[in-house]
Amino acid sequence: MEEVVIVGAGIAGLATAVALQKVGVRALVLERSKELRATGAALGLFANAWVALDALGVSDKLAALYAPFERGYITDVKTKSTREVHYSPSNRTGAQTRVVHRKVLLEVLADELPPNSIRFSSKISSIETQVEDGSSISIVTLDDGTIIKSKAVIGCDGVHSIVARWLGLRPPVYSGRSAVRGLSVFPKGHGFDHGHAIQQFVDVGTRAGFIALNDKELYWFFGAACPPKGMEKGADPEVIQKEVMEIAAKDFPPVYLDVVRHSDLSTLTWAPLMFRYPWDILFGNLAKSNVTVAGDAMHPMTPDLGQGGCSALEDAVVLGRHLGDSISKHGKLETRDIGFAIESYAKERRLRAATLITASYLSGWVQQDGSNRLTRFLRDVFYGNLLTRAVRSIAQYDCGRLPSASSLPSRESEIST
Ligand SMILES: Cc1cc2nc3c(=O)[nH]c(=O)nc-3n(C[C@H](O)[C@H](O)[C@H](O)COP(=O)(O)OP(=O)(O)OC[C@H]3O[C@@H](n4cnc5c(N)ncnc54)[C@H](O)[C@@H]3O)c2cc1C
């Protein structure tokens, strides 16, 4: 019997495993891939993510590798006018936004876990619960027929989560927009003297940008209101690159096209942008019988405020905090306490997750439309100060700290049922 099974070794799954380990709860992470998957190449981590990473004990390691970005330039492709925006540090914590390689983030989190905590090539195909000796236990079945019992299951299995489906949450919906992401490599250095500034370009129904990860690598993205022709899941990266350069972004400035031209094709992916209706989060089952969800499995959102991964890190700390508080209160963690901690976690996350989904969706609509005077006006106003203010206020969120291990009673024995 495992203490906790976590489904998925993405940002949410690994961060949750680290949080649980910090409060003395053992977790087994089941990942369907053969190794850590880093689809999307890189991501922006805002101040709220750094608070969570600090609680998880890994912020210093990551911050040492990536410089913060403080400003951005937004160019209107049609008028060629460029505006500067500023991303100032969080008032509360002083944390700044950094863009990090996804793979590095996953590896740094995985390094915190004891050996054999992650079991790769382990795809769960079903989940059920039953009562044993008066306590609810969860049973997950893998593709190969293996059955694993545990006291709790945390579904961190992404947008198409099996665990969310089991909880009864309605499937996410397509936003009508999609995005391409990739890394560009300049072996002799890209030479951008803007340093760590994000460059963005907006046109009718499209939005794109790039930012330096270091002297040689740039992360770039391209978002479109409808999937450019030839792009689909699993499409050949060469086709995607050609499509962006020659059709979808052909009128974009040469500096952007040159970045796309230097793509490392193995990092290039296209994704439809999905989200869960906020009312499904507000009124749906986020937890049932010691089973819950975190990250995209709970709150898939459009990436317009760069908060999907950041909020997955928040989830991990909040869940760990509730479990840790329960351990300090009762001296041990009984199965019913896990259920109570999971319920409290779900209750705490509901409003935050629904707010982020809504704010991201609205911000995406304003940022990317620009098809008429009103939306262009809204876009220009929003993109100036409002966007940075919205990002800033959302990123002020503090997910709290984990109880320190020394304050928790020793848990040498198994969880009692
Ligand atoms: C274009 C784009 C740009 C983005 N930019 C940002 C950004 O700048 N900042 C930010 O914070 N967020 C950003 N996001 C959002 C962010 O990528 C996601 O919110 C984040 O990756 C979610 O992590 P996760 O661990 O919940 O899910 P995932 O990363 O999807 O991980 C789920 C894991 O579960 C595994 N899995 C799935 N099913 C099973 C199963 N049945 N059994 C076992 N394992 C399973 C998968 O293999 C995977 O490893 C962006 C998203 C997109 C699409």
The ligand as an SDF file (V2000), in Angstrom:
LIG
                    3D

 53 58  0  0  0  0  0  0  0  0999 V2000
    1.5480   27.8990  -25.4120 C   0  0  0  0  0  0  0  0  0  0  0  0
    1.6370   27.7350  -23.9250 C   0  0  0  0  0  0  0  0  0  0  0  0
    2.4620   28.6050  -23.1940 C   0  0  0  0  0  0  0  0  0  0  0  0
    2.5100   28.4960  -21.8050 C   0  0  0  0  0  0  0  0  0  0  0  0
    3.2940   29.3790  -21.1130 N   0  0  0  0  0  0  0  0  0  0  0  0
    3.3010   29.3270  -19.7600 C   0  0  0  0  0  0  0  0  0  0  0  0
    4.1020   30.2440  -19.0070 C   0  0  0  0  0  0  0  0  0  0  0  0
    4.8160   31.0830  -19.5430 O   0  0  0  0  0  0  0  0  0  0  0  0
    4.0630   30.1590  -17.6420 N   0  0  0  0  0  0  0  0  0  0  0  0
    3.2990   29.2280  -16.9960 C   0  0  0  0  0  0  0  0  0  0  0  0
    3.3110   29.1860  -15.7580 O   0  0  0  0  0  0  0  0  0  0  0  0
    2.5440   28.3390  -17.6870 N   0  0  0  0  0  0  0  0  0  0  0  0
    2.5290   28.3650  -19.0350 C   0  0  0  0  0  0  0  0  0  0  0  0
    1.7800   27.4650  -19.7410 N   0  0  0  0  0  0  0  0  0  0  0  0
    0.9630   26.4860  -19.0010 C   0  0  0  0  0  0  0  0  0  0  0  0
    1.8190   25.3280  -18.5130 C   0  0  0  0  0  0  0  0  0  0  0  0
    2.5140   24.7770  -19.6080 O   0  0  0  0  0  0  0  0  0  0  0  0
    0.9500   24.2560  -17.8850 C   0  0  0  0  0  0  0  0  0  0  0  0
    0.0250   24.8360  -17.0260 O   0  0  0  0  0  0  0  0  0  0  0  0
    1.8110   23.2700  -17.0900 C   0  0  0  0  0  0  0  0  0  0  0  0
    2.7260   22.6210  -17.9350 O   0  0  0  0  0  0  0  0  0  0  0  0
    0.9140   22.2510  -16.4180 C   0  0  0  0  0  0  0  0  0  0  0  0
    1.7050   21.2930  -15.7760 O   0  0  0  0  0  0  0  0  0  0  0  0
    1.0210   19.9440  -15.2980 P   0  0  0  0  0  0  0  0  0  0  0  0
    2.0770   19.2050  -14.5560 O   0  0  0  0  0  0  0  0  0  0  0  0
   -0.2560   20.2240  -14.6200 O   0  0  0  0  0  0  0  0  0  0  0  0
    0.6110   19.1780  -16.6410 O   0  0  0  0  0  0  0  0  0  0  0  0
    1.5390   18.5470  -17.7610 P   0  0  0  0  0  0  0  0  0  0  0  0
    2.7440   19.3630  -17.9760 O   0  0  0  0  0  0  0  0  0  0  0  0
    0.6500   18.2810  -18.9380 O   0  0  0  0  0  0  0  0  0  0  0  0
    2.0020   17.1650  -17.1410 O   0  0  0  0  0  0  0  0  0  0  0  0
    1.1300   16.0640  -17.0580 C   0  0  0  0  0  0  0  0  0  0  0  0
    1.9700   14.8050  -16.9610 C   0  0  0  0  0  0  0  0  0  0  0  0
    1.0980   13.7050  -16.7480 O   0  0  0  0  0  0  0  0  0  0  0  0
    1.4750   12.6250  -17.5790 C   0  0  0  0  0  0  0  0  0  0  0  0
    0.2630   11.8220  -17.7940 N   0  0  0  0  0  0  0  0  0  0  0  0
   -0.8430   12.1760  -18.4830 C   0  0  0  0  0  0  0  0  0  0  0  0
   -1.7570   11.1710  -18.4470 N   0  0  0  0  0  0  0  0  0  0  0  0
   -1.1850   10.1740  -17.7150 C   0  0  0  0  0  0  0  0  0  0  0  0
   -1.6470    8.8730  -17.3210 C   0  0  0  0  0  0  0  0  0  0  0  0
   -2.8510    8.4010  -17.6970 N   0  0  0  0  0  0  0  0  0  0  0  0
   -0.8210    8.1030  -16.5620 N   0  0  0  0  0  0  0  0  0  0  0  0
    0.4130    8.5660  -16.1810 C   0  0  0  0  0  0  0  0  0  0  0  0
    0.8890    9.7760  -16.5430 N   0  0  0  0  0  0  0  0  0  0  0  0
    0.0890   10.5790  -17.2880 C   0  0  0  0  0  0  0  0  0  0  0  0
    1.9850   13.3100  -18.8460 C   0  0  0  0  0  0  0  0  0  0  0  0
    2.8320   12.4670  -19.5920 O   0  0  0  0  0  0  0  0  0  0  0  0
    2.7190   14.5170  -18.2570 C   0  0  0  0  0  0  0  0  0  0  0  0
    4.0690   14.2340  -17.9730 O   0  0  0  0  0  0  0  0  0  0  0  0
    1.7400   27.5200  -21.1430 C   0  0  0  0  0  0  0  0  0  0  0  0
    0.9500   26.6300  -21.8790 C   0  0  0  0  0  0  0  0  0  0  0  0
    0.9020   26.7300  -23.2560 C   0  0  0  0  0  0  0  0  0  0  0  0
    0.0270   25.7660  -24.0220 C   0  0  0  0  0  0  0  0  0  0  0  0
  1  2  1  0
  2  3  1  0
  2 52  2  0
  3  4  2  0
  4  5  1  0
  4 50  1  0
  5  6  2  0
  6  7  1  0
  6 13  1  0
  7  8  2  0
  7  9  1  0
  9 10  1  0
 10 11  2  0
 10 12  1  0
 12 13  2  0
 13 14  1  0
 14 15  1  0
 14 50  1  0
 15 16  1  0
 16 17  1  0
 16 18  1  0
 18 19  1  0
 18 20  1  0
 20 21  1  0
 20 22  1  0
 22 23  1  0
 23 24  1  0
 24 25  2  0
 24 26  1  0
 24 27  1  0
 27 28  1  0
 28 29  2  0
 28 30  1  0
 28 31  1  0
 31 32  1  0
 32 33  1  0
 33 34  1  0
 33 48  1  0
 34 35  1  0
 35 36  1  0
 35 46  1  0
 36 37  1  0
 36 45  1  0
 37 38  2  0
 38 39  1  0
 39 40  1  0
 39 45  2  0
 40 41  1  0
 40 42  2  0
 42 43  1  0
 43 44  2  0
 44 45  1  0
 46 47  1  0
 46 48  1  0
 48 49  1  0
 50 51  2  0
 51 52  1  0
 52 53  1  0
M  END
$$$$
